[in-house]
Amino acid sequence: MKFVTAAQMWAVVVLLTSRSGRSLADEPRRSTLKADPGTVVRWSAPGTNICMMGERSWPPLQETCYYPIDLLQKPGEIKIARRTANDRIETELVSVGPNNRPTQRVGLGDIPQANPSAEDLQRNAREQLLVGEVWKRKESAAQFRLPLGPPLAHGPEGRTFGWKRIFNGKEASQPHMGADYPAATGTPVLAVADGTVALADDLFFAGKAVFIDHGDGLVTMSFHLSDIKVTAGQQVARGDTIGLVGSTGRSSGPHLYFGVRWHDARIDPKFLLQDPEQIPRVSP
């Protein structure tokens, strides 16, 4: 499937404007939808064939555009767009507010991740280069449907996404990018959709970790595992066991860290685990 960049689409709009004397794109309406950083909004309409936000574009899922808003998105208005079957470009503004989620104090005890040495930081820098390669993967066709499957067969809902963290009295450099699921050590961790294992390794801060590419720019992450059951490059199916819950890396006890990155935006997993009809939508 060929992906058209947002820049290419806007170039078409400019060209048509220069020929016709007016733009085929609607002027953005004033913000009709408010959203928090780390959330998702949707825009559904028959005939939609391209979704655009910023410099990125992607195909819709069943004629619905899903726009993930990064947790670190600054407050303000962002423009989203879609192309319809008659090549009309429609735009909308979404008003993004501040991250007002709570602050959590976490006691790590005397572990290397609480006070990393120079060697530890060098190791982490090397590992981040590996993780960076995951974000550079070319977006392919979606291998998933919404809602995604659960990361644990049984268990409570994830929590603490977006919370600010204070580890042993020191404030973390960024908010919590995933959701935590309390579970006993050894509990199977499941693939939430079909995909390809992009990285499976023991990382300094994430502990034993698995990154899965599900197509359409969707990558899921499972951290702090006690054991990894897959290898990089392996194809997995929804519901496959990819690892076991543990407390490796920067962790204060057994739990699953489950994270989602979609079109390079870090978002709360709950939006993709629930009925998509519950995702806030742009009004017709």
BAROMAR-263144 format. One record per residue: residue number from 1; residue in one letter; x, y, z of N, C-alpha, C in turn. Coordinates in steps of 0.001 Angstrom, whole numbers. Layout:
NUM, A, X, Y, Z, X, Y, Z, X, Y, Z
...
***
This chain:
1, M, 844, -1194, 0, 0, 0, 0, 881, 1247, 0
2, K, 624, 2212, -901, 1444, 3408, -987, 892, 4479, -80
3, F, 1743, 5065, 753, 1342, 6101, 1678, 1679, 7460, 1062
4, V, 717, 8357, 1057, 923, 9703, 536, 1241, 10623, 1700
5, T, 2291, 11400, 1587, 2661, 12277, 2687, 1724, 13466, 2744
6, A, 1614, 14050, 3927, 771, 15242, 4091, 1298, 16377, 3226
7, A, 2620, 16485, 3118, 3202, 17554, 2299, 2773, 17407, 841
8, Q, 2744, 16158, 335, 2309, 15930, -1041, 840, 16316, -1232
9, M, 27, 15967, -244, -1394, 16302, -349, -1605, 17804, -352
10, W, -892, 18526, 526, -1061, 19974, 570, -525, 20612, -708
11, A, 493, 20005, -1323, 1003, 20515, -2594, -79, 20452, -3668
12, V, -859, 19346, -3660, -1964, 19217, -4609, -2994, 20314, -4381
13, V, -3290, 20577, -3102, -4267, 21627, -2780, -3789, 22974, -3293
14, V, -2504, 23291, -3075, -1952, 24563, -3533, -2032, 24675, -5047
15, L, -1692, 23589, -5763, -1732, 23597, -7222, -3149, 23858, -7723
16, L, -4110, 23156, -7152, -5494, 23338, -7580, -5987, 24747, -7257
17, T, -5515, 25280, -6131, -5910, 26631, -5750, -5396, 27640, -6770
18, S, -4138, 27471, -7190, -3544, 28410, -8137, -4276, 28376, -9482
19, R, -4855, 27228, -9831, -5550, 27105, -11111, -6981, 27613, -11037
20, S, -7616, 27430, -9898, -9033, 27763, -9795, -9284, 29117, -9152
21, G, -8246, 29652, -8455, -8428, 30932, -7780, -9004, 30793, -6403
22, R, -9358, 29594, -5988, -9849, 29376, -4623, -9420, 27995, -4165
23, S, -9401, 27794, -2859, -8946, 26522, -2304, -10064, 25503, -2306
24, L, -9710, 24260, -2582, -10680, 23170, -2469, -10786, 22683, -1042
25, A, -9897, 23182, -164, -9923, 22774, 1239, -10832, 23700, 2026
26, D, -11650, 23136, 2871, -12470, 23948, 3762, -11573, 24765, 4670
27, E, -12006, 25980, 5017, -11318, 26695, 6078, -11600, 25954, 7386
28, P, -10583, 25783, 8240, -10835, 25070, 9496, -11906, 25775, 10327
29, R, -12839, 25007, 10814, -13805, 25571, 11747, -13116, 25839, 13071
30, R, -13629, 26759, 13855, -13067, 26965, 15183, -13239, 25666, 15963
31, S, -12388, 25450, 16925, -12293, 24158, 17595, -13647, 23670, 18082
32, T, -14066, 22527, 17585, -15316, 21922, 18037, -15062, 20752, 18965
33, L, -13788, 20359, 19089, -13467, 19193, 19895, -12268, 19499, 20763
34, K, -12389, 19210, 22045, -11288, 19411, 22975, -10686, 18056, 23324
35, A, -9382, 18025, 23489, -8698, 16765, 23757, -7500, 17012, 24665
36, D, -7165, 16009, 25447, -5987, 16068, 26301, -4806, 15428, 25587
37, P, -3587, 15805, 25944, -2426, 15106, 25382, -2493, 13617, 25725
38, G, -2088, 12775, 24772, -2103, 11340, 25007, -3427, 10670, 24718
39, T, -4345, 11387, 24068, -5652, 10819, 23745, -5768, 10630, 22229
40, V, -6956, 10201, 21782, -7226, 9964, 20364, -8571, 10592, 20023
41, V, -8671, 11174, 18831, -9961, 11632, 18323, -10197, 10954, 16975
42, R, -11443, 10872, 16565, -11764, 10197, 15297, -12672, 11068, 14449
43, W, -12655, 10776, 13155, -13468, 11513, 12186, -13953, 10500, 11164
44, S, -15257, 10254, 11147, -15832, 9229, 10275, -16696, 9856, 9189
45, A, -16522, 9337, 7975, -17390, 9766, 6875, -17207, 8828, 5699
46, P, -18289, 8460, 5008, -18166, 7604, 3823, -17251, 8247, 2779
47, G, -16414, 7433, 2165, -15562, 7928, 1103, -14219, 8472, 1544
48, T, -13984, 8544, 2835, -12695, 9041, 3311, -11587, 8084, 2874
49, N, -10515, 8616, 2272, -9444, 7739, 1803, -8042, 8137, 2254
50, I, -7873, 9313, 2832, -6580, 9715, 3391, -6821, 10551, 4644
51, C, -6041, 10296, 5679, -6072, 11080, 6913, -4755, 11849, 7022
52, M, -4796, 13082, 7504, -3600, 13901, 7595, -3563, 14673, 8906
53, M, -2352, 14780, 9473, -2130, 15599, 10657, -655, 15977, 10667
54, G, -366, 17259, 10733, 1017, 17697, 10694, 1643, 17315, 9366
55, E, 2826, 16696, 9431, 3530, 16274, 8218, 3269, 14809, 7860
56, R, 2332, 14191, 8537, 2100, 12764, 8329, 738, 12524, 7686
57, S, 627, 11410, 6964, -654, 10994, 6396, -722, 9479, 6420
58, W, -1935, 8944, 6429, -2127, 7499, 6489, -3537, 7148, 6019
59, P, -3774, 5905, 5635, -5112, 5495, 5212, -6051, 5402, 6415
60, P, -7346, 5591, 6189, -8318, 5414, 7277, -8538, 3939, 7573
61, L, -9147, 3666, 8694, -9586, 2314, 9036, -11098, 2269, 8871
62, Q, -11561, 1538, 7877, -12986, 1457, 7585, -13626, 2851, 7491
63, E, -13001, 3720, 6694, -13481, 5074, 6410, -13525, 5973, 7643
64, T, -12767, 5610, 8655, -12637, 6447, 9847, -11172, 6836, 10031
65, C, -10946, 8122, 10224, -9607, 8606, 10545, -9465, 8670, 12056
66, Y, -8375, 8107, 12553, -8035, 8200, 13968, -6790, 9071, 14089
67, Y, -6882, 10091, 14928, -5784, 11037, 15093, -5234, 10928, 16522
68, P, -4075, 10286, 16690, -3481, 10188, 18022, -2743, 11482, 18379
69, I, -2938, 11948, 19593, -2326, 13196, 20046, -1243, 12867, 21068
70, D, -29, 13212, 20759, 1113, 12830, 21584, 1004, 13383, 23001
71, L, 1469, 12587, 23961, 1417, 12996, 25364, 2190, 14289, 25601
72, L, 3225, 14538, 24820, 4033, 15752, 25001, 3572, 16902, 24100
73, Q, 2413, 16751, 23450, 1869, 17840, 22638, 1588, 19056, 23517
74, K, 2065, 20218, 23091, 1849, 21445, 23871, 417, 21924, 23698
75, P, -126, 22599, 24702, -1497, 23114, 24588, -1639, 24057, 23396
76, G, -2802, 24012, 22777, -3075, 24866, 21629, -3934, 24138, 20620
77, E, -4117, 24725, 19464, -4934, 24130, 18410, -4048, 23394, 17403
78, I, -4498, 22218, 16999, -3820, 21485, 15936, -4830, 21227, 14822
79, K, -4334, 21210, 13590, -5219, 21008, 12443, -5146, 19564, 11979
80, I, -6301, 18988, 11771, -6388, 17656, 11198, -7135, 17772, 9865
81, A, -6929, 16791, 8989, -7576, 16853, 7677, -7866, 15456, 7172
82, R, -8752, 15390, 6206, -9057, 14127, 5537, -9384, 14427, 4072
83, R, -9130, 13441, 3205, -9483, 13568, 1800, -10640, 12627, 1526
84, T, -11643, 13121, 823, -12822, 12329, 518, -12731, 11760, -898
85, A, -13715, 10976, -1271, -13682, 10266, -2541, -13610, 11198, -3742
86, N, -14167, 12409, -3635, -14130, 13359, -4755, -12916, 14281, -4678
87, D, -11893, 13848, -3913, -10631, 14576, -3763, -10786, 15908, -3037
88, R, -11845, 16073, -2317, -12025, 17274, -1497, -11238, 17107, -195
89, I, -10532, 18143, 199, -9785, 18139, 1454, -10597, 18882, 2498
90, E, -10970, 18204, 3557, -11701, 18831, 4650, -10787, 18933, 5862
91, T, -10887, 20046, 6581, -10018, 20278, 7739, -10842, 20613, 8974
92, E, -10224, 20422, 10109, -10867, 20683, 11396, -9782, 21050, 12398
93, L, -10150, 21825, 13397, -9228, 22178, 14470, -9606, 21426, 15740
94, V, -8605, 20915, 16430, -8791, 20265, 17729, -8036, 21083, 18765
95, S, -8691, 21408, 19847, -8082, 22190, 20918, -7488, 21243, 21965
96, V, -6167, 21292, 22100, -5462, 20411, 23032, -5150, 21171, 24314
97, G, -5531, 20591, 25429, -5292, 21230, 26721, -3985, 20765, 27352
98, P, -3705, 21206, 28561, -2484, 20796, 29257, -2622, 19407, 29863
99, N, -1504, 18802, 30220, -1521, 17522, 30921, -1693, 17783, 32413
100, N, -2900, 17575, 32908, -3200, 17830, 34318, -3300, 16545, 35129
101, R, -2654, 15488, 34662, -2721, 14219, 35387, -1916, 14301, 36687
102, P, -2172, 13387, 37621, -1541, 13458, 38949, -34, 13199, 38927
103, T, 574, 13438, 40088, 1983, 13125, 40316, 2070, 11933, 41258
104, Q, 2958, 11002, 40970, 3115, 9801, 41778, 4553, 9698, 42281
105, R, 4696, 9413, 43567, 6012, 9177, 44151, 6269, 7675, 44197
106, V, 7423, 7268, 43676, 7759, 5854, 43588, 9083, 5608, 44298
107, G, 9068, 4651, 45239, 10301, 4243, 45915, 10910, 3053, 45204
108, L, 12095, 3235, 44675, 12731, 2169, 43906, 13647, 1276, 44729
109, G, 14013, 1748, 45909, 14976, 972, 46682, 16373, 1135, 46095
110, D, 17289, 291, 46524, 18684, 393, 46099, 18927, -488, 44877
111, I, 18506, 12, 43717, 18732, -714, 42462, 19525, 199, 41526
112, P, 20255, -355, 40571, 21072, 481, 39676, 20269, 1561, 38953
113, Q, 19004, 1267, 38625, 18190, 2222, 37867, 17818, 3448, 38702
114, A, 17951, 3342, 40034, 17659, 4488, 40888, 18797, 5497, 40862
115, N, 20015, 5012, 40764, 21202, 5875, 40715, 22170, 5318, 39671
116, P, 21847, 5481, 38408, 22672, 4881, 37364, 24085, 5449, 37320
117, S, 25029, 4567, 37090, 26432, 4966, 36963, 26682, 5491, 35550
118, A, 27887, 5990, 35317, 28248, 6451, 33977, 28154, 5302, 32979
119, E, 28577, 4127, 33398, 28499, 2951, 32521, 27052, 2588, 32215
120, D, 26187, 2715, 33235, 24767, 2435, 33017, 24180, 3395, 31991
121, L, 24528, 4666, 32111, 23997, 5667, 31191, 24526, 5443, 29773
122, Q, 25769, 4996, 29670, 26313, 4668, 28352, 25572, 3480, 27741
123, R, 25284, 2496, 28573, 24506, 1355, 28096, 23130, 1808, 27615
124, N, 22489, 2665, 28401, 21168, 3141, 28012, 21226, 3910, 26695
125, A, 22267, 4702, 26501, 22406, 5457, 25257, 22516, 4515, 24064
126, R, 23264, 3429, 24224, 23380, 2448, 23139, 22029, 1789, 22863
127, E, 21320, 1479, 23932, 20021, 816, 23772, 18996, 1734, 23106
128, Q, 19086, 3029, 23389, 18134, 3960, 22779, 18330, 4064, 21276
129, L, 19546, 3803, 20810, 19771, 3749, 19366, 19003, 2583, 18749
130, L, 18971, 1448, 19463, 18204, 291, 18994, 16705, 605, 18980
131, V, 16242, 1243, 20053, 14828, 1601, 20125, 14481, 2609, 19034
132, G, 15416, 3528, 18771, 15181, 4520, 17733, 14934, 3900, 16365
133, E, 15560, 2750, 16112, 15346, 2061, 14838, 13908, 1561, 14710
134, V, 13270, 1266, 15847, 11871, 827, 15814, 10993, 1950, 15283
135, W, 11261, 3187, 15738, 10410, 4314, 15321, 10651, 4697, 13867
136, K, 11758, 4231, 13290, 12063, 4546, 11896, 11457, 3539, 10917
137, R, 10831, 2496, 11421, 10274, 1480, 10531, 9213, 2093, 9609
138, K, 9218, 1643, 8367, 8256, 2144, 7394, 6864, 1651, 7745
139, E, 5899, 2561, 7691, 4535, 2178, 8002, 3978, 1280, 6897
140, S, 3415, 164, 7298, 2829, -800, 6366, 1329, -894, 6620
141, A, 663, -1764, 5901, -777, -1922, 6063, -1115, -2411, 7466
142, A, -2239, -1965, 7984, -2672, -2349, 9328, -2913, -3848, 9413
143, Q, -2406, -4450, 10496, -2651, -5867, 10774, -3567, -6032, 11986
144, F, -4274, -5001, 12345, -5092, -5028, 13558, -6483, -4473, 13271
145, R, -7352, -4745, 14192, -8680, -4145, 14201, -8920, -3586, 15601
146, L, -9813, -2636, 15693, -10149, -2050, 16991, -11490, -2601, 17473
147, P, -11600, -2872, 18775, -10554, -2685, 19781, -9482, -3766, 19712
148, L, -8293, -3431, 20248, -7229, -4413, 20362, -7598, -5440, 21424
149, G, -6916, -6580, 21398, -7114, -7570, 22449, -6453, -7121, 23744
150, P, -6777, -7735, 24864, -6178, -7351, 26149, -4733, -7823, 26247
151, P, -3847, -7042, 26899, -2465, -7486, 27086, -2331, -8575, 28149
152, L, -3329, -8673, 29029, -3401, -9738, 30029, -4778, -10380, 29926
153, A, -4841, -11703, 30049, -6128, -12394, 29912, -7102, -11960, 30994
154, H, -6589, -11755, 32189, -7429, -11337, 33318, -6636, -10313, 34118
155, G, -7310, -9310, 34587, -6600, -8324, 35381, -7312, -6984, 35377
156, P, -6860, -6055, 36220, -7478, -4736, 36298, -7126, -3891, 35084
157, E, -7792, -2766, 34932, -7461, -1836, 33863, -6109, -1190, 34161
158, G, -5443, -762, 33098, -4173, -65, 33275, -4396, 1309, 33884
159, R, -3378, 1796, 34581, -3483, 3121, 35197, -2122, 3808, 35159
160, T, -2117, 5055, 35567, -941, 5938, 35706, -379, 6425, 34376
161, F, -1091, 6236, 33252, -595, 6813, 32008, -558, 8331, 32128
162, G, 561, 8910, 31714, 686, 10364, 31708, 982, 10992, 33047
163, W, 1022, 10174, 34101, 1307, 10736, 35426, 2746, 11213, 35488
164, K, 2966, 12272, 36237, 4323, 12725, 36493, 4910, 11828, 37573
165, R, 6181, 11509, 37484, 6807, 10561, 38395, 7945, 11209, 39186
166, I, 8023, 10827, 40454, 9147, 11216, 41306, 9746, 9931, 41851
167, F, 10955, 9601, 41391, 11633, 8373, 41797, 12650, 8679, 42902
168, N, 12423, 8092, 44076, 13330, 8297, 45209, 13616, 9778, 45438
169, G, 12555, 10590, 45320, 12684, 12017, 45566, 13150, 12841, 44385
170, K, 13461, 12191, 43238, 13938, 12916, 42060, 12870, 12867, 40964
171, E, 12514, 14048, 40463, 11475, 14120, 39440, 11975, 13545, 38116
172, A, 11174, 12704, 37489, 11536, 12122, 36196, 11525, 13191, 35115
173, S, 12296, 12972, 34064, 12423, 13962, 33000, 11166, 14062, 32130
174, Q, 10322, 13032, 32157, 9096, 13059, 31361, 8015, 12257, 32068
175, P, 6751, 12505, 31732, 5677, 11744, 32375, 5707, 10284, 31957
176, H, 4907, 9473, 32656, 4840, 8036, 32403, 4167, 7791, 31062
177, M, 4883, 7156, 30136, 4421, 7013, 28762, 3553, 5787, 28515
178, G, 3386, 4932, 29507, 2569, 3737, 29341, 1583, 3594, 30483
179, A, 838, 2502, 30474, -102, 2185, 31550, 427, 984, 32319
180, D, 263, 1008, 33636, 724, -80, 34500, -434, -1010, 34839
181, Y, -151, -2315, 34737, -1131, -3344, 35062, -563, -4218, 36175
182, P, -1034, -4089, 37403, -545, -4959, 38479, -874, -6412, 38162
183, A, 109, -7286, 38303, -97, -8716, 38040, 1030, -9495, 38686
184, A, 773, -10760, 38969, 1771, -11600, 39615, 2882, -11976, 38642
185, T, 4069, -12149, 39193, 5195, -12606, 38382, 4843, -13919, 37683
186, G, 5162, -14006, 36407, 4872, -15221, 35639, 3566, -15194, 34896
187, T, 2733, -14155, 35108, 1474, -14044, 34369, 1774, -13851, 32879
188, P, 1138, -14631, 31996, 1399, -14472, 30559, 986, -13092, 30049
189, V, 1851, -12518, 29227, 1579, -11244, 28555, 1263, -11581, 27099
190, L, 180, -11008, 26571, -344, -11403, 25263, -135, -10335, 24198
191, A, 47, -10768, 22964, 33, -9849, 21830, -1390, -9348, 21645
192, V, -1556, -8032, 21516, -2905, -7467, 21423, -3438, -7482, 19995
193, A, -2561, -7819, 19041, -2955, -7915, 17632, -1854, -8634, 16874
194, D, -2152, -9030, 15646, -1113, -9608, 14795, -4, -8578, 14569
195, G, 1195, -9059, 14305, 2278, -8134, 14030, 3627, -8816, 13958
196, T, 4665, -7988, 13848, 6044, -8447, 13766, 6819, -7924, 14966
197, V, 7554, -8801, 15626, 8373, -8364, 16762, 9513, -7501, 16217
198, A, 9503, -6231, 16581, 10521, -5294, 16093, 11764, -5315, 16974
199, L, 11593, -5578, 18271, 12717, -5620, 19209, 12304, -6454, 20415
200, A, 13185, -7323, 20849, 12957, -8134, 22048, 14307, -8239, 22746
201, D, 14464, -7533, 23872, 15787, -7456, 24488, 15651, -7062, 25950
202, D, 16760, -7216, 26677, 16841, -6810, 28080, 17455, -5419, 28108
203, L, 16639, -4401, 28428, 17062, -3005, 28408, 17235, -2480, 29828
204, F, 18102, -1494, 29984, 18450, -1030, 31324, 17228, -513, 32090
205, F, 16503, 435, 31532, 15361, 1004, 32255, 14071, 204, 32026
206, A, 13840, -269, 30828, 12596, -997, 30520, 12631, -2441, 30988
207, G, 13816, -2943, 31328, 13942, -4347, 31685, 13748, -5217, 30451
208, K, 13339, -6432, 30655, 13080, -7323, 29517, 11845, -6797, 28795
209, A, 12039, -6471, 27511, 11019, -5716, 26781, 10759, -6300, 25410
210, V, 9501, -6133, 24961, 9089, -6575, 23620, 8363, -5430, 22926
211, F, 8816, -5089, 21713, 8175, -4088, 20867, 7582, -4820, 19661
212, I, 6300, -4596, 19383, 5651, -5256, 18245, 5094, -4207, 17288
213, D, 5412, -4367, 15999, 4910, -3510, 14933, 3657, -4166, 14353
214, H, 2516, -3471, 14475, 1228, -4011, 14016, 774, -3393, 12695
215, G, 1666, -2672, 12012, 1284, -2002, 10788, 557, -700, 11069
216, D, 398, 144, 10037, -271, 1435, 10152, 393, 2328, 11198
217, G, 1692, 2132, 11428, 2404, 2970, 12388, 2106, 2662, 13831
218, L, 1444, 1536, 14124, 1102, 1180, 15495, 2141, 226, 16078
219, V, 2765, 637, 17173, 3734, -193, 17883, 3297, -308, 19333
220, T, 3273, -1541, 19851, 2973, -1745, 21270, 4225, -2210, 21989
221, M, 4308, -1882, 23277, 5486, -2171, 24087, 5079, -2834, 25393
222, S, 5782, -3878, 25749, 5566, -4570, 27019, 6896, -4606, 27758
223, F, 6946, -3967, 28945, 8198, -3804, 29688, 8169, -4541, 31032
224, H, 9350, -4673, 31614, 9583, -5229, 32956, 9257, -6722, 33051
225, L, 9362, -7416, 31917, 9028, -8842, 31880, 10063, -9669, 32652
226, S, 9619, -10794, 33188, 10553, -11729, 33825, 11166, -12662, 32798
227, D, 10465, -12843, 31663, 10961, -13716, 30607, 10364, -13269, 29282
228, I, 11153, -13357, 28218, 10706, -13014, 26871, 10492, -14307, 26088
229, K, 9351, -14436, 25451, 9004, -15669, 24744, 9061, -15533, 23217
230, V, 9524, -14394, 22696, 9585, -14187, 21256, 10946, -13614, 20896
231, T, 11243, -13573, 19609, 12505, -13020, 19131, 12228, -11982, 18042
232, A, 13182, -11077, 17839, 13037, -10040, 16823, 12826, -10663, 15448
233, G, 11884, -10120, 14695, 11561, -10623, 13364, 10459, -11660, 13347
234, Q, 10080, -12171, 14510, 9057, -13212, 14591, 7669, -12626, 14326
235, Q, 6851, -13380, 13599, 5459, -13008, 13395, 4630, -13539, 14561
236, V, 3772, -12693, 15116, 2902, -13124, 16213, 1454, -12872, 15831
237, A, 578, -13622, 16465, -855, -13459, 16238, -1504, -12926, 17512
238, R, -2618, -12269, 17348, -3377, -11755, 18491, -3631, -12883, 19489
239, G, -3280, -12647, 20751, -3486, -13624, 21801, -2291, -14506, 22088
240, D, -1240, -14438, 21249, -25, -15217, 21518, 671, -14709, 22780
241, T, 1295, -15625, 23520, 2094, -15233, 24678, 3442, -14715, 24191
242, I, 3768, -13466, 24557, 5028, -12864, 24122, 6034, -12751, 25265
243, G, 5577, -12959, 26489, 6453, -12888, 27648, 5678, -13121, 28922
244, L, 6385, -12973, 30064, 5775, -13172, 31376, 5998, -11930, 32237
245, V, 4992, -11592, 33022, 5090, -10436, 33913, 6266, -10600, 34866
246, G, 6940, -9489, 35140, 8063, -9517, 36073, 8280, -8157, 36703
247, S, 9513, -7910, 37122, 9864, -6636, 37754, 11297, -6268, 37398
248, T, 11666, -6446, 36132, 13016, -6134, 35694, 13108, -4657, 35295
249, G, 14330, -4127, 35255, 14527, -2729, 34904, 14147, -1800, 36041
250, R, 13686, -599, 35695, 13293, 382, 36723, 11869, 80, 37162
251, S, 11762, -750, 38174, 10462, -1234, 38633, 10494, -1406, 40145
252, S, 9362, -1117, 40775, 9269, -1260, 42226, 8524, -2522, 42648
253, G, 8082, -3333, 41682, 7365, -4562, 41995, 6770, -5159, 40741
254, P, 6283, -6404, 40801, 5747, -7079, 39612, 4570, -6321, 39004
255, H, 4659, -6060, 37728, 3562, -5442, 36984, 3935, -5441, 35501
256, L, 2956, -5179, 34659, 3186, -5011, 33232, 3082, -3536, 32883
257, Y, 4121, -3021, 32254, 4050, -1705, 31610, 3636, -1967, 30169
258, F, 2493, -1431, 29773, 2013, -1588, 28401, 1899, -217, 27765
259, G, 2646, -9, 26683, 2640, 1282, 26008, 2219, 1157, 24561
260, V, 1725, 2263, 24010, 1278, 2315, 22618, 1835, 3576, 21970
261, R, 2385, 3403, 20778, 2827, 4545, 19962, 2186, 4373, 18589
262, W, 1406, 5383, 18168, 665, 5285, 16909, 951, 6516, 16074
263, H, 1461, 6310, 14880, 1889, 7416, 14018, 2809, 8359, 14793
264, D, 3702, 7741, 15578, 4732, 8429, 16352, 4183, 9215, 17535
265, A, 2929, 9008, 17900, 2338, 9690, 19052, 2179, 8699, 20201
266, R, 2624, 9102, 21377, 2502, 8264, 22570, 1146, 8522, 23205
267, I, 315, 7466, 23264, -1070, 7639, 23690, -1442, 6630, 24772
268, D, -2517, 6941, 25475, -3041, 6057, 26503, -3615, 4803, 25833
269, P, -3120, 3610, 26197, -3614, 2378, 25551, -5109, 2176, 25661
270, K, -5738, 2738, 26692, -7158, 2456, 26906, -8011, 2858, 25709
271, F, -7570, 3851, 24942, -8374, 4297, 23800, -8461, 3238, 22706
272, L, -7458, 2371, 22633, -7466, 1326, 21610, -7946, -11, 22152
273, L, -8140, -94, 23462, -8610, -1321, 24084, -10117, -1303, 24318
274, Q, -10734, -141, 24156, -12169, -6, 24375, -12906, 55, 23038
275, D, -14234, 22, 23091, -15054, 152, 21894, -14690, 1461, 21199
276, P, -14278, 1422, 19926, -13889, 2662, 19251, -14989, 3712, 19197
277, E, -16248, 3286, 19364, -17340, 4249, 19387, -17236, 5182, 20592
278, Q, -16447, 4807, 21606, -16268, 5658, 22769, -15192, 6725, 22570
279, I, -14426, 6607, 21490, -13397, 7609, 21210, -14071, 8904, 20777
280, P, -13689, 10035, 21367, -14327, 11329, 20972, -14225, 11548, 19472
281, R, -15282, 12107, 18885, -15297, 12267, 17442, -15590, 13705, 17050
282, V, -15143, 14038, 15859, -15449, 15340, 15261, -16906, 15337, 14836
283, S, -17614, 16400, 15161, -19020, 16481, 14788, -19155, 16639, 13288
284, P, -20202, 16055, 12691, -20422, 16165, 11239, -20556, 17625, 10813
***
